[in-house]
Amino acid sequence: MPAPVSLVTVHHEGAGAPASAANIGRCAHGGYTYGFGSGAWSRFRDVWSSFATLNFNHVSLDLVLTGNRMDYDVTDADLSSIRAACADARSRGYVVNAPTVRAHRNSPGSSTVCPGDRTMRRWSEIVAACTAGSTPGPTPPPSGGDDVPKDKDVVDQLVTSEGSWQLQYDGGVTTKRGPFYGSYFSLPASARNDPARRFRVICAPTDGSARGYDLVSTKGEVYGMRTKA
């Protein structure tokens, strides 16, 4: 079996309303790996046979939201389906645990609005749904519960071709390989205006940048780290 890919590309169908569970296959011919309809998902082919992303055929896990996501919102059910499909992909050896997640519009060589403006409104949540070990939502665990990490506990890790980084619950970042782009503590004091702010997700840049990483707080706030510290 070939090695798992390290790239996920998110598309939308670009026309009409999201498909019903019985009709997700209407876009299977587009070369996608998985398709998503209203509260359901379907696997079309293995990742090494997928061919939906220009210049990245056979090396991208291609996800397609049915319908036109310039007009239709990404729902909580869509996010749950993406999370389930990506877990399925990992179990089949298709994709690494912490891939680069890229909107089709940000894919080199492509010129498109895909996957739609309404998809981009929930982009940090989509990235989290594609990442192993990320929390299913922005709400932190109840205060005092057994699942609440300690401030210095490692809660997530990002591995890309550029490097590897570990995220602490308090926003600290440890570089295991590659350049250090900073942590929550390296942000200006004006951005660190909530002493209770905590973090769960470190992910590939959500703006399509080839360098750096994003930190996502338990409230869904995204902090982009792009400049080497």
RODO-2510 file (C-alpha; in nm, 4 decimals, decimal comma):
residues 229
     n   res          X          Y          Z
     1     m     0,0000     0,0000     0,0000
     2     p     0,1325     0,3525    -0,0779
     3     a     0,2167     0,5877     0,2070
     4     p    -0,0646     0,8041     0,3526
     5     v    -0,0976     1,1470     0,1933
     6     s    -0,0389     1,4651     0,3945
     7     l    -0,2852     1,6922     0,2124
     8     v    -0,6635     1,7329     0,2356
     9     t    -0,8362     1,9567    -0,0205
    10     v    -1,1917     2,0765     0,0444
    11     h    -1,4268     2,1369    -0,2510
    12     h    -1,7927     2,2095    -0,3060
    13     e    -2,0168     2,0898    -0,5849
    14     g    -2,0874     2,4467    -0,6902
    15     a    -2,4533     2,4178    -0,7893
    16     g    -2,7906     2,3513    -0,6323
    17     a    -2,8807     2,2445    -0,2805
    18     p    -2,6893     1,9904    -0,0714
    19     a    -2,7728     1,6337    -0,1699
    20     s    -2,9895     1,3980     0,0310
    21     a    -2,8258     1,0935     0,1864
    22     a    -2,9498     0,8825    -0,1042
    23     n    -2,8140     1,1179    -0,3695
    24     i    -2,4592     1,1995    -0,2562
    25     g    -2,3255     0,9867    -0,5409
    26     r    -2,4381     1,2436    -0,7964
    27     c    -2,0886     1,3998    -0,7798
    28     a    -1,8840     1,0787    -0,7550
    29     h    -1,7635     1,1244    -1,1128
    30     g    -1,5666     1,4354    -1,0105
    31     g    -1,2685     1,2422    -0,8785
    32     y    -1,3370     1,3089    -0,5089
    33     t    -1,2472     1,0691    -0,2286
    34     y    -1,5488     1,1446    -0,0069
    35     g    -1,8747     1,3318    -0,0622
    36     f    -2,1048     1,4975     0,1923
    37     g    -2,4794     1,5515     0,1826
    38     s    -2,7429     1,6427     0,4379
    39     g    -2,6342     1,4567     0,7493
    40     a    -2,4516     1,1830     0,5595
    41     w    -2,1280     1,1013     0,3776
    42     s    -2,0055     0,8508     0,1232
    43     r    -1,6673     0,7166     0,0112
    44     f    -1,6229     0,7183    -0,3657
    45     r    -1,2687     0,5846    -0,4169
    46     d    -0,9324     0,5440    -0,2443
    47     v    -0,7087     0,8476    -0,2057
    48     w    -0,4486     0,7276    -0,4567
    49     s    -0,7187     0,7104    -0,7257
    50     s    -0,8655     1,0531    -0,6471
    51     f    -0,8226     1,3191    -0,9131
    52     a    -1,0273     1,6238    -0,8108
    53     t    -0,7492     1,8777    -0,7469
    54     l    -0,5391     2,0203    -1,0294
    55     n    -0,1676     1,9423    -0,9823
    56     f    -0,2432     1,7219    -0,6785
    57     n    -0,4108     1,4160    -0,8294
    58     h    -0,3488     1,0981    -0,6275
    59     v    -0,1730     1,2865    -0,3435
    60     s    -0,4704     1,4731    -0,1924
    61     l    -0,7619     1,3450     0,0132
    62     d    -1,0360     1,5241    -0,1808
    63     l    -1,3535     1,6121     0,0118
    64     v    -1,6599     1,7598    -0,1602
    65     l    -1,9550     1,9304     0,0047
    66     t    -2,2539     1,8840    -0,2236
    67     g    -2,4476     2,1913    -0,3279
    68     n    -2,3364     2,5490    -0,3816
    69     r    -2,1667     2,6685    -0,0637
    70     m    -2,1776     3,0261    -0,1814
    71     d    -2,5494     2,9940    -0,0969
    72     y    -2,5757     2,7117     0,1585
    73     d    -2,4120     2,7101     0,5026
    74     v    -2,1828     2,4421     0,6367
    75     t    -2,3832     2,2882     0,9220
    76     d    -2,2833     2,1156     1,2434
    77     a    -2,3983     1,7928     1,0768
    78     d    -2,1576     1,8598     0,7884
    79     l    -1,8732     1,9020     1,0365
    80     s    -1,9644     1,5764     1,2087
    81     s    -1,9682     1,3991     0,8721
    82     i    -1,6279     1,5420     0,7767
    83     r    -1,4885     1,4292     1,1112
    84     a    -1,6266     1,0773     1,0612
    85     a    -1,5041     1,0509     0,7020
    86     c    -1,1540     1,1651     0,7943
    87     a    -1,1462     0,9102     1,0763
    88     d    -1,2450     0,6480     0,8204
    89     a    -0,9684     0,7699     0,5898
    90     r    -0,7101     0,7419     0,8664
    91     s    -0,8261     0,3903     0,9508
    92     r    -0,7723     0,2914     0,5861
    93     g    -0,4235     0,4418     0,5800
    94     y    -0,5227     0,7188     0,3372
    95     v    -0,4055     1,0252     0,5297
    96     v    -0,1741     1,1301     0,8130
    97     n    -0,3113     1,2384     1,1510
    98     a    -0,2377     1,6097     1,1078
    99     p    -0,2520     1,6881     0,7353
   100     t    -0,2323     2,0231     0,5641
   101     v    -0,5980     2,1170     0,5048
   102     r    -0,6431     2,3478     0,2078
   103     a    -0,9413     2,5161     0,0479
   104     h    -0,9543     2,4488    -0,3267
   105     r    -0,9423     2,8244    -0,3904
   106     n    -0,6000     2,8317    -0,2203
   107     s    -0,4568     2,5351    -0,4082
   108     p    -0,1581     2,6328    -0,6272
   109     g    -0,2580     2,6476    -0,9922
   110     s    -0,6321     2,6674    -0,9267
   111     s    -0,8516     2,9695    -0,9966
   112     t    -1,1919     2,9212    -0,8339
   113     v    -1,4237     3,0340    -0,5535
   114     c    -1,4477     2,6697    -0,4412
   115     p    -1,5336     2,5569    -0,1736
   116     g    -1,7537     2,8645    -0,1347
   117     d    -1,7598     3,1657     0,0944
   118     r    -1,9932     2,9980     0,3432
   119     t    -1,7495     2,7104     0,3792
   120     m    -1,4733     2,9564     0,4621
   121     r    -1,6828     3,1048     0,7432
   122     r    -1,6294     2,7795     0,9372
   123     w    -1,2822     2,7038     0,8089
   124     s    -1,1044     2,6605     1,1429
   125     e    -1,3701     2,4061     1,2459
   126     i    -1,3276     2,2185     0,9179
   127     v    -0,9519     2,2026     0,9707
   128     a    -1,0098     2,0668     1,3203
   129     a    -1,2549     1,8061     1,1874
   130     c    -0,9865     1,6797     0,9479
   131     t    -0,7262     1,6504     1,2232
   132     a    -0,6878     1,3473     1,4485
   133     g    -0,7249     1,4202     1,8174
   134     s    -0,8904     1,7591     1,7703
   135     t    -1,1950     1,8414     1,9778
   136     p    -1,5347     1,8146     1,8076
   137     g    -1,6325     2,1709     1,8910
   138     p    -1,5120     2,4967     2,0383
   139     t    -1,6754     2,4467     2,3795
   140     p    -1,4268     2,3589     2,6557
   141     p    -1,4973     2,0795     2,9069
   142     p    -1,6870     2,1762     3,2237
   143     s    -1,4682     2,3477     3,4806
   144     g    -1,3202     2,1007     3,7287
   145     g    -1,3981     1,7932     3,5175
   146     d    -1,1524     1,5064     3,4918
   147     d    -1,0914     1,5797     3,1218
   148     v    -0,9627     1,9344     3,1744
   149     p    -0,5909     1,9362     3,0890
   150     k    -0,3339     2,1125     3,3012
   151     d    -0,1876     2,4292     3,1477
   152     k     0,1399     2,2636     3,0408
   153     d    -0,0220     1,9420     2,9104
   154     v     0,0303     1,8726     2,5391
   155     v    -0,3153     1,8731     2,3782
   156     d    -0,2350     1,8560     2,0057
   157     q     0,0481     1,8090     1,7569
   158     l     0,0997     1,9249     1,3996
   159     v     0,3294     1,7451     1,1572
   160     t     0,3920     1,8850     0,8077
   161     s     0,6714     1,8620     0,5537
   162     e     0,8161     2,1801     0,7098
   163     g     0,8258     2,0720     1,0706
   164     s     0,6584     1,9303     1,3784
   165     w     0,5126     2,1229     1,6734
   166     q     0,3314     2,0417     1,9967
   167     l     0,0649     2,2639     2,1533
   168     q     0,0126     2,3077     2,5262
   169     y    -0,3276     2,3794     2,6751
   170     d    -0,2147     2,7298     2,7778
   171     g    -0,1049     2,8165     2,4219
   172     g     0,2631     2,7374     2,4522
   173     v     0,4243     2,5733     2,1484
   174     t     0,7237     2,3398     2,1453
   175     t     0,9113     2,2878     1,8181
   176     k     1,0168     1,9272     1,7640
   177     r     1,1445     1,9854     1,4098
   178     g     1,1687     2,2892     1,1809
   179     p     1,1325     2,6621     1,2542
   180     f     0,9524     2,8117     1,5529
   181     y     0,6813     3,0598     1,4530
   182     g     0,5794     3,1625     1,8009
   183     s     0,3114     3,0772     2,0536
   184     y     0,0237     3,2500     2,2253
   185     f     0,2762     3,4065     2,4624
   186     s     0,4686     3,5700     2,1779
   187     l     0,1602     3,7642     2,0633
   188     p     0,1245     4,1329     2,1573
   189     a    -0,0184     4,1911     2,5026
   190     s    -0,3319     4,3407     2,3456
   191     a    -0,4102     4,0012     2,1878
   192     r    -0,3584     3,8191     2,5181
   193     n    -0,6494     4,0018     2,6798
   194     d    -0,8177     3,6995     2,8396
   195     p    -0,6153     3,5214     3,1104
   196     a    -0,8596     3,2273     3,0934
   197     r    -0,8008     3,1653     2,7205
   198     r    -0,6947     2,8057     2,6519
   199     f    -0,6188     2,6057     2,3363
   200     r    -0,6995     2,2673     2,1866
   201     v    -0,5876     2,2698     1,8215
   202     i    -0,2699     2,3491     1,6291
   203     c    -0,3254     2,3119     1,2557
   204     a    -0,1822     2,3946     0,9166
   205     p    -0,2414     2,7566     0,8037
   206     t    -0,6069     2,8092     0,7206
   207     d    -0,5241     3,0851     0,4699
   208     g    -0,3376     2,8465     0,2401
   209     s     0,0079     2,9652     0,3428
   210     a     0,2861     2,7113     0,2935
   211     r     0,4591     2,8175     0,6171
   212     g     0,3628     2,8552     0,9787
   213     y     0,0691     2,7221     1,1764
   214     d    -0,2575     2,8320     1,3368
   215     l    -0,3567     2,8021     1,7015
   216     v    -0,7286     2,7540     1,7723
   217     s    -0,8648     2,8346     2,1177
   218     t    -1,1382     2,6413     2,2946
   219     k    -1,3743     2,9226     2,1894
   220     g    -1,2813     2,8855     1,8222
   221     e    -1,0539     3,1921     1,8044
   222     v    -0,7800     3,1493     1,5416
   223     y    -0,4288     3,2938     1,5806
   224     g    -0,2089     3,2717     1,2724
   225     m     0,1642     3,2243     1,3298
   226     r     0,3575     3,3085     1,0127
   227     t     0,6803     3,4914     1,1108
   228     k     0,9758     3,3014     1,2493
   229     a     1,0336     3,3964     1,6099
***
